[in-house]
Amino acid sequence: MIPSPCTNICQMETSTGLCRGCFRTIDEITAWSRSDDASRQQILVAIAKRRQPDFHHPRNGDHDD
């Protein structure tokens, strides 16, 4: 089982719709506990992209995939 990427810095950025600590959307955060490893890996890939300095953060409700 892939562990949660939560960093215990749980603050949602209203401008991006992403958590400041783990770079997940609220949908990804709430789905994590019931997701299988394949889904969790997809979320981790999305997080890695979002952490890149040249990534343009989507607005709330948008997805980067």
HUCOR-V276155 format. One record per residue. OMEGA is omega in radians with two decimals (NA if undefined). Layout:
BEGIN
omega={OMEGA,OMEGA}
END
This chain:
BEGIN
omega={-3.13,-3.13,3.13,3.07,-3.12,3.13,-3.09,2.96,-2.96,3.13,3.14,3.06,-3.11,-3.11,-3.09,-3.04,-3.12,3.04,3.12,-3.08,-3.00,3.09,3.08,2.99,3.11,3.09,3.11,3.13,-3.09,-3.13,-3.00,-3.02,3.13,-3.13,3.03,-3.08,3.12,3.11,3.11,3.11,3.09,3.10,3.13,3.08,3.11,3.10,-3.14,3.10,-3.11,3.14,3.14,-3.08,-3.09,-3.14,3.07,-3.09,3.08,3.04,3.12,3.07,3.10,3.10,-3.08,-3.13,NA}
END
